[in-house]
Amino acid sequence: MNGGTGSELYGSFMFMEQHRKSLIFYFVFLAIAAAGIVYGGQLIDDYPSLRLWPWSNIALLLIGLPFVFLQKPVGLPAVWDEQIPVTKRIVQPVLIGLLFGLADWLLIEFVLRQEPHNGLPPYTQPFPYSVFLYSSGAFEIEVFYRLVPVTIVLLLFTKIREGRYWLHAFWTIAILSSLREPIEQLPGGPTWFIVYAFLSGFAMNFLQVWYYRKAGFSASLFLRLGHYLIWHIFNGWLIENGWLS
């Protein structure tokens, strides 16, 4: 066996291994979503206003599976790419997400809110069910805000003039996908808060798509999970236990 053949075989093995681990990563979050549906079904009698996912959401998330295999062909890291350092793939995104979540929490709960909580607000759920719901919610958003649209656009532009406009296409879809959530979730309230919500939402989404390009889909997801850990999960736990009444 010559050196070239050996290198090709090793490259093929690593490519398949990345696909295998990326699929495992994807199915872990599908399993979390399924477990949350089952768990929530056991709680619904005690919490009539519980937000419960339908099983059809699992079927919708399966739409993203083919895109797991398209990350490298469109010029992106694998969904779970162990060739990228853990600090860039997990630690940095989570810390950034925590900072965004902390900013939202301090501003909304201690500056904007005027009345005490008399129960769980709609942006929280009972703990530990909230861990399942918001992990699944973060995964769903990242699949349909990031994985699917970004991959489709880049796949098209890798075919146009041998990818000459790939970078232009990436930054265009990066900006558009970063605008989607803050526009869809634009809040009411004072003008300063609306401006803050829009700018912080855009900034977080833009950082997510930047990390997606540099460290893969998992990095984008971990950034959102960091935000949700503070804003939805920890905040809900505090309210549920009377710390923010």
Summary of the structure (lengths in Angstrom):
residues: 245
radius of gyration: 19.9
end to end distance: 70.9
largest distance: 74.1
contacts: 766
relative contact order: 0.15
helix: 75%
strand: 0%
